[in-house]
Amino acid sequence: MKVDFIIVGQGIAGTSFAFELLRQNKSFIIIDSNERITASKVALGIYNPLVLKWFSKVWRIDEQLKYFYPFYNSLGKFLNKKIIYDIGIYKYLSNSLQQNNWMVKSAHLNKEKYMSNNLLNITNSNINSLNYYGLINFAGRIDISSIIHLFRSYCLKKKYLLQDSFSYKSLVIKSDCIKYQNINSRNIIFCEGYRVYQNPFFNLNIIPTKGEVVIFNSKKLKLDKIIHSGALIVPLGNDQYAIGSTYNLNDSTNHITRDAKDHFYSILKSSFNCTFEFINHYAGVRPATIDRKPIIGSHFKYKNMFVLNGLGSRGVMYAPYLSKVLINSIYSSSKIDDELQIYRN
Ligand SMILES: Cc1cc2nc3c(=O)[nH]c(=O)nc-3n(C[C@H](O)[C@H](O)[C@H](O)COP(=O)(O)OP(=O)(O)OC[C@H]3O[C@@H](n4cnc5c(N)ncnc54)[C@H](O)[C@@H]3O)c2cc1C
């Protein structure tokens, strides 16, 4: 079998890269071990142009958004599934300092319309604090779990995917081709998320950062936007919601914890006055980096070997943008910025 790319890992990184290749008429085969729980499968899928702590713009947000909507619109059509819920986020502003800060920052960022230029009240009697909120636009949820499952089904049907754990020692690397089992490829890209620590070719400085989310049911709550009030509370439809996420750098297992459950329970209890019932609880491990920037590029010795990793807590926005930047650098020789390079300081 001859292909342009072997892709190792089918999280949001591998999926975005594969879909971008498809759009450019390049061929690929994905090798993925199909673990039941991965960061991409449990992620809330939130995209948000602001750093919520500072109300500042996310790194390169204007550039990222140019790729973001066309990419997910096209992927949604391809998978025949609604995957973008562009519903906005209400940020709870609990004190006058935050409210003032919001107004100052929104005046500054107003031309992009990311932030409402006034403070809002919510009319929902199930919410304890009805004022004040700021509304974040160009924000919402991507149904990342459906993307992973549907794209996997498509690839299996087309024989573009092998369900297997990748064996690094079986790889034969030549300057003009890569051989793996019966596959003859021009290139290979590794998109293993935090499991890249097993990869003998790249020694990336990835910090495994565990996160937990709880799915709950509430018949009365009737939220139509995401709320950020201590945590992100996300409407999923059919009276189901997700709340997340925690950050833990000292545990890189997928085990759910009592602490996280209690934490979410107390946030919901203090935020809402209606009943709710927990129905699921997940934990996954994010591939974060110290400088919070992702990592893309080619191996220092093997120029046909690439990596796309370090998506941290922004995989949904980073993955399409980085796939495009990397593919452009491979096929159109455009330069990858120093701050994204593998071998940066
Ligand atoms: C609780 C939680 C909530 C989150 N919420 C959000 C959010 O709201 N918005 C957002 O943008 N991001 C969010 N994130 C972060 C986001 O999930 C990650 O940035 C993203 O999923 C990372 O994707 P990835 O493809 O790099 O890695 P992964 O999702 O980990 O995928 C890697 C894939 O590679 C496979 N693999 C690894 N090694 C091998 C091997 N040797 N052989 C074969 N297959 C292999 C794995 O099985 C997996 O399928 C959240 C993360 C968590 C844990």
The ligand as a Tripos MOL2 file, in Angstrom:
@<TRIPOS>MOLECULE
LIG
   53    58     1     0     0
SMALL
NO_CHARGES

@<TRIPOS>ATOM
      1 C1        -11.4720   16.7910   30.8130 C.3       1 LIG1
      2 C2        -10.9440   17.5210   29.6130 C.ar      1 LIG1
      3 C3        -11.6670   18.5770   29.0810 C.ar      1 LIG1
      4 C4        -11.1900   19.2660   27.9720 C.ar      1 LIG1
      5 N1        -11.9380   20.2740   27.4540 N.ar      1 LIG1
      6 C5        -11.4950   20.9250   26.3530 C.ar      1 LIG1
      7 C6        -12.2780   21.9460   25.7710 C.ar      1 LIG1
      8 O1        -13.3700   22.2580   26.2400 O.2       1 LIG1
      9 N2        -11.7950   22.5800   24.6670 N.ar      1 LIG1
     10 C7        -10.5910   22.2420   24.1090 C.ar      1 LIG1
     11 O2        -10.2090   22.8470   23.1030 O.2       1 LIG1
     12 N3         -9.8250   21.2730   24.6510 N.ar      1 LIG1
     13 C8        -10.2490   20.6110   25.7560 C.ar      1 LIG1
     14 N4         -9.4880   19.6390   26.3080 N.ar      1 LIG1
     15 C9         -8.1590   19.3940   25.7420 C.3       1 LIG1
     16 C10        -8.2410   18.5230   24.5030 C.3       1 LIG1
     17 O3         -8.9650   17.3960   24.8270 O.3       1 LIG1
     18 C11        -6.8300   18.1610   24.0370 C.3       1 LIG1
     19 O4         -6.1170   19.3190   23.7140 O.3       1 LIG1
     20 C12        -6.8880   17.2890   22.7830 C.3       1 LIG1
     21 O5         -7.8620   16.3080   22.8990 O.3       1 LIG1
     22 C13        -5.5570   16.6320   22.5050 C.3       1 LIG1
     23 O6         -5.7350   15.9080   21.3260 O.3       1 LIG1
     24 P1         -4.6300   14.9540   20.7460 P.3       1 LIG1
     25 O7         -5.1560   14.4210   19.4700 O.co2     1 LIG1
     26 O8         -3.3080   15.6360   20.7420 O.co2     1 LIG1
     27 O9         -4.4830   13.7780   21.8400 O.3       1 LIG1
     28 P2         -5.4870   12.6030   22.2400 P.3       1 LIG1
     29 O10        -6.8650   13.0340   22.2780 O.co2     1 LIG1
     30 O11        -4.8990   12.0160   23.4850 O.co2     1 LIG1
     31 O12        -5.3500   11.5580   21.0630 O.3       1 LIG1
     32 C14        -4.2000   10.7670   20.8640 C.3       1 LIG1
     33 C15        -4.6090    9.5150   20.1210 C.3       1 LIG1
     34 O13        -3.4360    8.7840   19.7950 O.3       1 LIG1
     35 C16        -3.6040    7.4230   20.1440 C.3       1 LIG1
     36 N5         -2.2760    6.8690   20.4140 N.ar      1 LIG1
     37 C17        -1.3320    7.3370   21.2720 C.ar      1 LIG1
     38 N6         -0.2210    6.5860   21.1980 N.ar      1 LIG1
     39 C18        -0.4580    5.6290   20.2670 C.ar      1 LIG1
     40 C19         0.3130    4.5500   19.7410 C.ar      1 LIG1
     41 N7          1.5680    4.3080   20.1310 N.pl3     1 LIG1
     42 N8         -0.2610    3.7380   18.8250 N.ar      1 LIG1
     43 C20        -1.5250    3.9710   18.3800 C.ar      1 LIG1
     44 N9         -2.2950    4.9880   18.8360 N.ar      1 LIG1
     45 C21        -1.7650    5.8020   19.7670 C.ar      1 LIG1
     46 C22        -4.5190    7.4680   21.3700 C.3       1 LIG1
     47 O14        -5.1870    6.2490   21.5440 O.3       1 LIG1
     48 C23        -5.4770    8.5880   20.9650 C.3       1 LIG1
     49 O15        -6.5360    8.1020   20.1860 O.3       1 LIG1
     50 C24        -9.9430   18.9050   27.4000 C.ar      1 LIG1
     51 C25        -9.2340   17.8310   27.9230 C.ar      1 LIG1
     52 C26        -9.7240   17.1400   29.0170 C.ar      1 LIG1
     53 C27        -8.9390   15.9680   29.5570 C.3       1 LIG1
@<TRIPOS>BOND
     1     1     2 1
     2     2     3 ar
     3     2    52 ar
     4     3     4 ar
     5     4     5 ar
     6     4    50 ar
     7     5     6 ar
     8     6     7 ar
     9     6    13 1
    10     7     8 2
    11     7     9 ar
    12     9    10 ar
    13    10    11 2
    14    10    12 ar
    15    12    13 ar
    16    13    14 ar
    17    14    15 1
    18    14    50 ar
    19    15    16 1
    20    16    17 1
    21    16    18 1
    22    18    19 1
    23    18    20 1
    24    20    21 1
    25    20    22 1
    26    22    23 1
    27    23    24 1
    28    24    25 2
    29    24    26 1
    30    24    27 1
    31    27    28 1
    32    28    29 2
    33    28    30 1
    34    28    31 1
    35    31    32 1
    36    32    33 1
    37    33    34 1
    38    33    48 1
    39    34    35 1
    40    35    36 1
    41    35    46 1
    42    36    37 ar
    43    36    45 ar
    44    37    38 ar
    45    38    39 ar
    46    39    40 ar
    47    39    45 ar
    48    40    41 1
    49    40    42 ar
    50    42    43 ar
    51    43    44 ar
    52    44    45 ar
    53    46    47 1
    54    46    48 1
    55    48    49 1
    56    50    51 ar
    57    51    52 ar
    58    52    53 1
@<TRIPOS>SUBSTRUCTURE
     1 LIG1         1 GROUP 0 **** ****
